Amino acid sequence: MAFTHFNEEGRARMVDISEKDVTKRQATATSMVKMNRDTLQQIKAGSISKGDVLAVAQVAGIMAAKRTSELIPMCHPLSLTGVDISFTDNGEDELYIAATVRTTGKTGVEMEALTAVSATALTIYDMCKALQKDMVIGPTALLEKTGGVHGDYRREQ
């Protein structure tokens, strides 16, 4: 199997996607922040001293998705058509994050979705670290993707 991110000299390169077809593409990634029950309750009650944790984290995730190509060296800059960050929890000690990213283009948005949930989780940690330093982030994973030459993918649970 040939490595697509290396040129003939064995050096890194950005893959040329100019011949690929434009298609609708979507990816959803998930992550989780494990914390104390009290921390989760304060987040949900909006009583964290730094402000509305979920609102700030949601904006951070959207911003991160838009800037993925600046963080991940071989990612193409993409014109995203939508980014949605959502939160659920287990009512105890786990806050779940999902990011769905969409585009119409020549390459997928898996990295944008993964970057979005990662930045969202890191922002939650940052805003709550004065209350609890031993929060754990992860696992972070691609849940599904649609579109493109490699077809659709859905993670086995």
MDTraj code that builds the backbone (N, CA, C; nanometers):
import mdtraj as md
import numpy as np

residues = "MET ALA PHE THR HIS PHE ASN GLU GLU GLY ARG ALA ARG MET VAL ASP ILE SER GLU LYS ASP VAL THR LYS ARG GLN ALA THR ALA THR SER MET VAL LYS MET ASN ARG ASP THR LEU GLN GLN ILE LYS ALA GLY SER ILE SER LYS GLY ASP VAL LEU ALA VAL ALA GLN VAL ALA GLY ILE MET ALA ALA LYS ARG THR SER GLU LEU ILE PRO MET CYS HIS PRO LEU SER LEU THR GLY VAL ASP ILE SER PHE THR ASP ASN GLY GLU ASP GLU LEU TYR ILE ALA ALA THR VAL ARG THR THR GLY LYS THR GLY VAL GLU MET GLU ALA LEU THR ALA VAL SER ALA THR ALA LEU THR ILE TYR ASP MET CYS LYS ALA LEU GLN LYS ASP MET VAL ILE GLY PRO THR ALA LEU LEU GLU LYS THR GLY GLY VAL HIS GLY ASP TYR ARG ARG GLU GLN".split()
xyz = np.array([
    [0.0847, -0.1183, 0.0000],
    [0.0000, 0.0000, 0.0000],
    [0.0889, 0.1241, 0.0000],
    [0.0610, 0.2161, -0.0889],
    [0.1379, 0.3403, -0.0971],
    [0.0851, 0.4409, 0.0054],
    [0.1759, 0.5148, 0.0666],
    [0.1383, 0.6196, 0.1602],
    [0.1091, 0.7468, 0.0828],
    [-0.0096, 0.8015, 0.1006],
    [-0.0518, 0.9160, 0.0196],
    [0.0068, 1.0482, 0.0672],
    [0.0554, 1.0540, 0.1904],
    [0.1063, 1.1798, 0.2432],
    [0.2582, 1.1929, 0.2322],
    [0.3181, 1.1098, 0.1448],
    [0.4616, 1.1194, 0.1201],
    [0.4857, 1.1327, -0.0293],
    [0.5814, 1.2169, -0.0679],
    [0.6154, 1.2322, -0.2093],
    [0.7182, 1.1263, -0.2495],
    [0.7678, 1.1342, -0.3719],
    [0.8622, 1.0361, -0.4237],
    [0.9920, 1.0326, -0.3449],
    [1.0246, 1.1427, -0.2765],
    [1.1467, 1.1492, -0.1953],
    [1.1238, 1.1010, -0.0529],
    [1.0009, 1.0583, -0.0242],
    [0.9708, 1.0127, 0.1099],
    [0.9434, 1.1250, 0.2085],
    [0.9174, 1.2437, 0.1561],
    [0.8910, 1.3598, 0.2413],
    [0.7409, 1.3888, 0.2457],
    [0.7012, 1.4527, 0.3537],
    [0.5595, 1.4843, 0.3736],
    [0.5067, 1.5762, 0.2632],
    [0.3816, 1.5522, 0.2269],
    [0.3134, 1.6377, 0.1303],
    [0.1642, 1.6389, 0.1617],
    [0.0992, 1.7425, 0.1159],
    [-0.0463, 1.7476, 0.1241],
    [-0.0998, 1.6786, -0.0004],
    [-0.1915, 1.5858, 0.0175],
    [-0.2472, 1.5102, -0.0936],
    [-0.3176, 1.6046, -0.1912],
    [-0.2982, 1.5799, -0.3196],
    [-0.3644, 1.6587, -0.4240],
    [-0.5057, 1.6037, -0.4438],
    [-0.6049, 1.6863, -0.4152],
    [-0.7453, 1.6427, -0.4279],
    [-0.8149, 1.7072, -0.5482],
    [-0.7370, 1.7695, -0.6361],
    [-0.7965, 1.8452, -0.7465],
    [-0.8804, 1.7587, -0.8403],
    [-0.8527, 1.6304, -0.8509],
    [-0.9279, 1.5427, -0.9411],
    [-1.0487, 1.4764, -0.8733],
    [-1.0634, 1.4949, -0.7435],
    [-1.1749, 1.4316, -0.6722],
    [-1.3045, 1.5063, -0.7007],
    [-1.4159, 1.4345, -0.6927],
    [-1.5471, 1.4949, -0.7134],
    [-1.5928, 1.5702, -0.5888],
    [-1.6687, 1.6754, -0.6111],
    [-1.7324, 1.7482, -0.5012],
    [-1.8557, 1.6689, -0.4589],
    [-1.8642, 1.6348, -0.3317],
    [-1.9800, 1.5639, -0.2788],
    [-2.0165, 1.6224, -0.1425],
    [-2.1378, 1.5935, -0.0993],
    [-2.1780, 1.6293, 0.0364],
    [-2.1054, 1.5363, 0.1320],
    [-2.0509, 1.5942, 0.2370],
    [-1.9750, 1.5159, 0.3338],
    [-2.0156, 1.5562, 0.4747],
    [-2.0172, 1.4586, 0.5621],
    [-2.0541, 1.4848, 0.7010],
    [-1.9763, 1.3883, 0.7901],
    [-1.9367, 1.4351, 0.9066],
    [-1.8717, 1.3485, 1.0043],
    [-1.9197, 1.3866, 1.1434],
    [-1.9333, 1.2850, 1.2287],
    [-1.9685, 1.3062, 1.3683],
    [-1.8638, 1.2388, 1.4546],
    [-1.8120, 1.3133, 1.5501],
    [-1.7151, 1.2609, 1.6462],
    [-1.7698, 1.2819, 1.7863],
    [-1.7218, 1.1998, 1.8784],
    [-1.7660, 1.2096, 2.0164],
    [-1.6469, 1.2106, 2.1109],
    [-1.6703, 1.2673, 2.2273],
    [-1.5726, 1.2614, 2.3352],
    [-1.6496, 1.2663, 2.4660],
    [-1.5769, 1.2576, 2.5758],
    [-1.6395, 1.2564, 2.7070],
    [-1.5440, 1.3199, 2.8069],
    [-1.6011, 1.3896, 2.9045],
    [-1.5231, 1.4410, 3.0159],
    [-1.5783, 1.3761, 3.1420],
    [-1.4933, 1.3022, 3.2110],
    [-1.5321, 1.2380, 3.3373],
    [-1.4921, 1.3297, 3.4509],
    [-1.5854, 1.3523, 3.5412],
    [-1.5650, 1.4487, 3.6491],
    [-1.6419, 1.4055, 3.7725],
    [-1.6249, 1.4786, 3.8802],
    [-1.7032, 1.4531, 4.0005],
    [-1.8483, 1.4916, 3.9773],
    [-1.9362, 1.4284, 4.0511],
    [-2.0795, 1.4596, 4.0428],
    [-2.1038, 1.6086, 4.0684],
    [-2.0378, 1.6652, 4.1663],
    [-2.0570, 1.8063, 4.2000],
    [-2.0169, 1.8981, 4.0846],
    [-1.9079, 1.8653, 4.0176],
    [-1.8639, 1.9463, 3.9031],
    [-1.9693, 1.9444, 3.7934],
    [-2.0199, 1.8253, 3.7611],
    [-2.1237, 1.8140, 3.6579],
    [-2.2476, 1.8922, 3.6985],
    [-2.2866, 1.8820, 3.8227],
    [-2.4065, 1.9538, 3.8685],
    [-2.3870, 2.1051, 3.8589],
    [-2.2683, 2.1536, 3.8916],
    [-2.2421, 2.2971, 3.8810],
    [-2.2412, 2.3441, 3.7354],
    [-2.1878, 2.2618, 3.6470],
    [-2.1920, 2.2961, 3.5038],
    [-2.3373, 2.3083, 3.4592],
    [-2.4184, 2.2089, 3.4926],
    [-2.5590, 2.2077, 3.4511],
    [-2.6385, 2.3216, 3.5145],
    [-2.6022, 2.3608, 3.6361],
    [-2.6715, 2.4699, 3.7056],
    [-2.6216, 2.6074, 3.6613],
    [-2.5118, 2.6103, 3.5857],
    [-2.4559, 2.7382, 3.5428],
    [-2.3884, 2.8140, 3.6555],
    [-2.3352, 2.7419, 3.7541],
    [-2.2774, 2.8096, 3.8699],
    [-2.1246, 2.8055, 3.8743],
    [-2.0614, 2.7708, 3.7643],
    [-1.9148, 2.7763, 3.7564],
    [-1.8740, 2.9230, 3.7473],
    [-1.7725, 2.9616, 3.8240],
    [-1.7365, 3.1038, 3.8356],
    [-1.6923, 3.1678, 3.7042],
    [-1.6401, 3.0896, 3.6114],
    [-1.5954, 3.1455, 3.4834],
    [-1.7096, 3.1718, 3.3865],
    [-1.8292, 3.1238, 3.4175],
    [-1.9438, 3.1503, 3.3303],
    [-2.0101, 3.0237, 3.2801],
    [-2.0870, 3.0376, 3.1721],
    [-2.1630, 2.9283, 3.1135],
    [-2.0679, 2.8345, 3.0393],
    [-2.0295, 2.7276, 3.1066],
    [-1.9289, 2.6353, 3.0537],
    [-1.9705, 2.5779, 2.9186],
    [-2.0917, 2.5305, 2.9072],
    [-2.1331, 2.4651, 2.7831],
    [-2.1429, 2.5627, 2.6667],
    [-2.1875, 2.6845, 2.6924],
    [-2.1950, 2.7844, 2.5844],
    [-2.0556, 2.8201, 2.5335],
    [-1.9625, 2.8416, 2.6252],
    [-1.8261, 2.8769, 2.5849],
    [-1.7601, 2.7586, 2.5135],
    [-1.7775, 2.6377, 2.5681],
    [-1.7177, 2.5191, 2.5073],
    [-1.7746, 2.4939, 2.3677],
    [-1.9035, 2.5198, 2.3504],
    [-1.9674, 2.5019, 2.2201],
    [-1.9055, 2.5958, 2.1165],
    [-1.8868, 2.7202, 2.1530],
    [-1.8244, 2.8163, 2.0614],
    [-1.6799, 2.7760, 2.0327],
    [-1.6080, 2.7299, 2.1342],
    [-1.4692, 2.6856, 2.1141],
    [-1.4640, 2.5700, 2.0146],
    [-1.5565, 2.4761, 2.0253],
    [-1.5596, 2.3635, 1.9329],
    [-1.5863, 2.4060, 1.7896],
    [-1.6773, 2.4987, 1.7731],
    [-1.7077, 2.5501, 1.6385],
    [-1.5861, 2.6214, 1.5805],
    [-1.5245, 2.7058, 1.6618],
    [-1.4046, 2.7767, 1.6151],
    [-1.2928, 2.6789, 1.5789],
    [-1.2748, 2.5757, 1.6601],
    [-1.1695, 2.4775, 1.6336],
    [-1.1946, 2.4033, 1.5025],
    [-1.3195, 2.3653, 1.4772],
    [-1.3510, 2.2970, 1.3515],
    [-1.3103, 2.3835, 1.2329],
    [-1.3381, 2.5125, 1.2413],
    [-1.3070, 2.6037, 1.1308],
    [-1.1570, 2.6227, 1.1119],
    [-1.0775, 2.5946, 1.2147],
    [-0.9335, 2.6200, 1.2081],
    [-0.8505, 2.4921, 1.2057],
    [-0.9128, 2.3803, 1.1796],
    [-0.8425, 2.2520, 1.1842],
    [-0.7190, 2.2497, 1.0960],
    [-0.7270, 2.3029, 0.9764],
    [-0.6117, 2.2986, 0.8847],
    [-0.4935, 2.3783, 0.9369],
    [-0.5154, 2.4685, 1.0307],
    [-0.4046, 2.5431, 1.0911],
    [-0.3362, 2.4628, 1.2015],
    [-0.4047, 2.3593, 1.2511],
    [-0.3508, 2.2789, 1.3608],
    [-0.2934, 2.1450, 1.3158],
    [-0.3564, 2.0838, 1.2160],
    [-0.3168, 1.9522, 1.1677],
    [-0.2476, 1.9721, 1.0323],
    [-0.1176, 1.9456, 1.0238],
    [-0.0384, 1.9879, 0.9076],
    [-0.0889, 1.9460, 0.7707],
    [-0.1412, 1.8259, 0.7533],
    [-0.1784, 1.7806, 0.6192],
    [-0.3262, 1.7989, 0.5867],
    [-0.4014, 1.8630, 0.6735],
    [-0.5434, 1.8880, 0.6468],
    [-0.5601, 2.0029, 0.5481],
    [-0.6543, 1.9851, 0.4571],
    [-0.6869, 2.0905, 0.3620],
    [-0.7770, 2.1938, 0.4298],
    [-0.7576, 2.3217, 0.3983],
    [-0.8535, 2.4220, 0.4473],
    [-0.9886, 2.3975, 0.3798],
    [-1.0941, 2.3934, 0.4582],
    [-1.2260, 2.3618, 0.4045],
    [-1.3246, 2.4736, 0.4330],
    [-1.4192, 2.4864, 0.3444],
    [-1.5314, 2.5757, 0.3669],
    [-1.6428, 2.4913, 0.4282],
    [-1.6600, 2.5049, 0.5585],
    [-1.7604, 2.4246, 0.6276],
    [-1.8983, 2.4851, 0.6061],
    [-1.9969, 2.3980, 0.5892],
    [-2.1336, 2.4457, 0.5708],
    [-2.2152, 2.4338, 0.6979],
    [-2.1629, 2.3599, 0.7975],
    [-2.2332, 2.3491, 0.9243],
    [-2.1484, 2.2813, 1.0297],
    [-2.1623, 2.3280, 1.1542],
    [-2.0981, 2.2648, 1.2692],
    [-2.1994, 2.2675, 1.3827],
    [-2.2266, 2.1513, 1.4402],
    [-2.3210, 2.1432, 1.5513],
    [-2.2559, 2.0668, 1.6654],
    [-2.2515, 2.1289, 1.7823],
    [-2.1966, 2.0663, 1.9025],
    [-2.3125, 2.0423, 1.9985],
    [-2.3229, 1.9200, 2.0508],
    [-2.4296, 1.8911, 2.1467],
    [-2.3720, 1.8197, 2.2687],
    [-2.4484, 1.8286, 2.3787],
    [-2.4051, 1.7724, 2.5065],
    [-2.5152, 1.6848, 2.5652],
    [-2.4746, 1.5753, 2.6255],
    [-2.5615, 1.4940, 2.7090],
    [-2.4769, 1.4500, 2.8279],
    [-2.5407, 1.3910, 2.9272],
    [-2.4653, 1.3410, 3.0418],
    [-2.5356, 1.2210, 3.0996],
    [-2.4666, 1.1524, 3.1891],
    [-2.5240, 1.0337, 3.2513],
    [-2.5900, 1.0655, 3.3859],
    [-2.5979, 1.1933, 3.4214],
    [-2.6595, 1.2337, 3.5463],
    [-2.5724, 1.2092, 3.6679],
    [-2.4546, 1.1575, 3.6452],
    [-2.3656, 1.1232, 3.7553],
    [-2.2326, 1.1980, 3.7454],
    [-2.1499, 1.1514, 3.6487],
    [-2.0123, 1.2016, 3.6453],
    [-1.9505, 1.2060, 3.5058],
    [-2.0318, 1.1900, 3.4032],
    [-1.9801, 1.1918, 3.2664],
    [-2.0593, 1.2889, 3.1802],
    [-1.9863, 1.3765, 3.1133],
    [-2.0448, 1.4727, 3.0199],
    [-2.0013, 1.4314, 2.8799],
    [-2.0988, 1.4021, 2.7940],
    [-2.0711, 1.3544, 2.6585],
    [-2.0824, 1.4696, 2.5592],
    [-1.9921, 1.4688, 2.4639],
    [-1.9853, 1.5730, 2.3616],
    [-1.9970, 1.5061, 2.2251],
    [-2.0781, 1.5626, 2.1374],
    [-2.0865, 1.5171, 1.9983],
    [-2.0726, 1.6390, 1.9080],
    [-1.9952, 1.6237, 1.8031],
    [-1.9800, 1.7305, 1.7036],
    [-2.0095, 1.6724, 1.5666],
    [-2.1004, 1.7370, 1.4943],
    [-2.1294, 1.6996, 1.3568],
    [-2.0875, 1.8154, 1.2682],
    [-2.0056, 1.7833, 1.1679],
    [-1.9509, 1.8846, 1.0778],
    [-1.9903, 1.8470, 0.9356],
    [-2.0295, 1.9477, 0.8578],
    [-2.0737, 1.9249, 0.7201],
    [-1.9986, 2.0173, 0.6239],
    [-1.9846, 1.9683, 0.5017],
    [-1.9301, 2.0489, 0.3934],
    [-1.9771, 1.9907, 0.2614],
    [-1.9612, 2.0664, 0.1581],
    [-1.9741, 2.0169, 0.0219],
    [-1.8380, 2.0425, -0.0402],
    [-1.7641, 1.9359, -0.0641],
    [-1.6272, 1.9554, -0.1107],
    [-1.5641, 1.8286, -0.1623],
    [-1.4307, 1.8345, -0.1740],
    [-1.3528, 1.7261, -0.2325],
    [-1.2836, 1.6386, -0.1286],
    [-1.2948, 1.6739, -0.0028],
    [-1.2334, 1.5933, 0.1027],
    [-1.3219, 1.5978, 0.2261],
    [-1.3060, 1.4977, 0.3099],
    [-1.3960, 1.4802, 0.4235],
    [-1.3689, 1.5713, 0.5415],
    [-1.4581, 1.5644, 0.6392],
    [-1.4528, 1.6527, 0.7558],
    [-1.4322, 1.5738, 0.8864],
    [-1.3738, 1.4548, 0.8757],
    [-1.3488, 1.3760, 0.9959],
    [-1.2574, 1.4495, 1.0934],
    [-1.1511, 1.5073, 1.0429],
    [-1.0563, 1.5760, 1.1312],
    [-1.1196, 1.6992, 1.1952],
    [-1.2064, 1.7666, 1.1217],
    [-1.2751, 1.8826, 1.1777],
    [-1.3670, 1.8424, 1.2922],
    [-1.4379, 1.7302, 1.2767],
    [-1.5254, 1.6827, 1.3842],
    [-1.4447, 1.6395, 1.5058],
    [-1.3351, 1.5696, 1.4834],
    [-1.2493, 1.5268, 1.5944],
    [-1.1850, 1.6463, 1.6644],
    [-1.1436, 1.7449, 1.5881],
    [-1.0851, 1.8654, 1.6466],
    [-1.1896, 1.9413, 1.7271],
    [-1.3110, 1.9465, 1.6750],
    [-1.4190, 2.0170, 1.7451],
    [-1.4469, 1.9566, 1.8816],
    [-1.4620, 1.8222, 1.8898],
    [-1.4910, 1.7620, 2.0209],
    [-1.3723, 1.7735, 2.1147],
    [-1.2516, 1.7687, 2.0604],
    [-1.1321, 1.7817, 2.1450],
    [-1.1227, 1.9206, 2.2064],
    [-1.1408, 2.0235, 2.1246],
    [-1.1353, 2.1608, 2.1764],
    [-1.2501, 2.1876, 2.2731],
    [-1.3656, 2.1302, 2.2461],
    [-1.4789, 2.1456, 2.3370],
    [-1.4454, 2.0851, 2.4731],
    [-1.3918, 1.9638, 2.4734],
    [-1.3546, 1.8970, 2.5987],
    [-1.2457, 1.9743, 2.6723],
    [-1.1476, 2.0230, 2.6002],
    [-1.0396, 2.1003, 2.6636],
    [-1.0924, 2.2296, 2.7243],
    [-1.1888, 2.2906, 2.6593],
    [-1.2479, 2.4136, 2.7131],
    [-1.3266, 2.3848, 2.8401],
    [-1.3980, 2.2749, 2.8429],
    [-1.4680, 2.2349, 2.9655],
    [-1.3670, 2.2166, 3.0782],
    [-1.2587, 2.1462, 3.0480],
    [-1.1542, 2.1275, 3.1496],
    [-1.1015, 2.2627, 3.1977],
    [-1.0682, 2.3491, 3.1049],
    [-1.0126, 2.4799, 3.1398],
    [-1.1067, 2.5599, 3.2291],
    [-1.2332, 2.5575, 3.1972],
    [-1.3293, 2.6380, 3.2734],
    [-1.3617, 2.5782, 3.4105],
    [-1.3307, 2.4507, 3.4299],
    [-1.3643, 2.3837, 3.5568],
    [-1.2421, 2.3420, 3.6378],
    [-1.1225, 2.3682, 3.5888],
    [-1.0030, 2.3173, 3.6556],
    [-0.9805, 2.3758, 3.7944],
    [-1.0323, 2.4946, 3.8226],
    [-1.0200, 2.5499, 3.9578],
    [-1.1021, 2.4675, 4.0570],
    [-1.2084, 2.4077, 4.0092],
    [-1.2961, 2.3254, 4.0918],
    [-1.2453, 2.1816, 4.1024],
    [-1.1901, 2.1307, 3.9911],
    [-1.1450, 1.9913, 3.9877],
    [-1.0339, 1.9744, 3.8854],
    [-0.9181, 1.9325, 3.9294],
    [-0.8049, 1.9163, 3.8383],
    [-0.7903, 1.7747, 3.7828],
    [-0.8581, 1.6766, 3.8425],
    [-0.8388, 1.5384, 3.8003],
    [-0.9453, 1.4883, 3.7026],
    [-1.0105, 1.5798, 3.6313],
    [-1.1035, 1.5373, 3.5262],
    [-1.0260, 1.4596, 3.4200],
    [-1.0952, 1.3674, 3.3528],
    [-1.0324, 1.2866, 3.2489],
    [-1.1104, 1.3073, 3.1195],
    [-1.0370, 1.3308, 3.0112],
    [-1.0972, 1.3502, 2.8794],
    [-1.0798, 1.2229, 2.7980],
    [-1.1880, 1.1785, 2.7336],
    [-1.1808, 1.0660, 2.6425],
    [-1.2675, 0.9504, 2.6885],
    [-1.2850, 0.8532, 2.6063],
    [-1.2241, 0.8407, 2.4742],
    [-1.2848, 0.9377, 2.3724],
    [-1.2045, 0.9709, 2.2745],
    [-1.2472, 1.0548, 2.1632],
    [-1.2418, 0.9681, 2.0382],
    [-1.3493, 0.9703, 1.9592],
    [-1.3543, 0.8806, 1.8437],
    [-1.4441, 0.9367, 1.7346],
    [-1.4156, 0.8939, 1.6122],
    [-1.5049, 0.9205, 1.4996],
    [-1.6215, 0.8243, 1.5101],
    [-1.7417, 0.8772, 1.5142],
    [-1.8620, 0.7939, 1.5240],
    [-1.9095, 0.7510, 1.3855],
    [-1.9137, 0.8479, 1.2923],
    [-1.9563, 0.8150, 1.1567],
    [-1.9120, 0.9224, 1.0598],
    [-1.9081, 0.8830, 0.9323],
    [-1.8817, 0.9788, 0.8255],
    [-1.9556, 0.9335, 0.7018],
    [-1.9988, 1.0314, 0.6222],
    [-2.0665, 1.0013, 0.4969],
    [-2.0027, 1.0817, 0.3844],
    [-2.0147, 1.0280, 0.2636],
    [-1.9639, 1.0958, 0.1452],
    [-1.8218, 1.0555, 0.1130],
    [-1.7834, 1.0845, -0.0097],
    [-1.6460, 1.0600, -0.0518],
    [-1.6260, 0.9256, -0.1194],
    [-1.5099, 0.9080, -0.1751],
    [-1.4762, 0.7906, -0.2544],
    [-1.4679, 0.6634, -0.1691],
    [-1.4356, 0.6768, -0.0415],
    [-1.4237, 0.5597, 0.0457],
    [-1.5571, 0.5189, 0.1076],
    [-1.6617, 0.5929, 0.0770],
    [-1.7948, 0.5561, 0.1227],
    [-1.8220, 0.5924, 0.2683],
    [-1.9328, 0.5412, 0.3157],
    [-1.9771, 0.5734, 0.4504],
    [-1.9089, 0.4836, 0.5537],
    [-1.9030, 0.5342, 0.6765],
    [-1.8425, 0.4608, 0.7878],
    [-1.9269, 0.4847, 0.9111],
    [-1.9493, 0.3820, 0.9877],
    [-2.0154, 0.3932, 1.1178],
    [-1.9405, 0.3066, 1.2163],
    [-1.8994, 0.3666, 1.3260],
    [-1.8225, 0.2945, 1.4284],
    [-1.9094, 0.1880, 1.4942],
    [-1.8527, 0.0711, 1.5118],
    [-1.9193, -0.0365, 1.5846],
    [-1.9171, -0.0003, 1.7330],
    [-2.0289, -0.0153, 1.8002],
    [-2.0350, 0.0204, 1.9429],
    [-1.9869, -0.0921, 2.0287],
])
top = md.Topology()
chain = top.add_chain()
for i, resn in enumerate(residues, 1):
    res = top.add_residue(resn, chain, resSeq=i)
    for name in ("N", "CA", "C"):
        top.add_atom(name, md.element.get_by_symbol(name[0]), res)
traj = md.Trajectory(xyz[None], top)
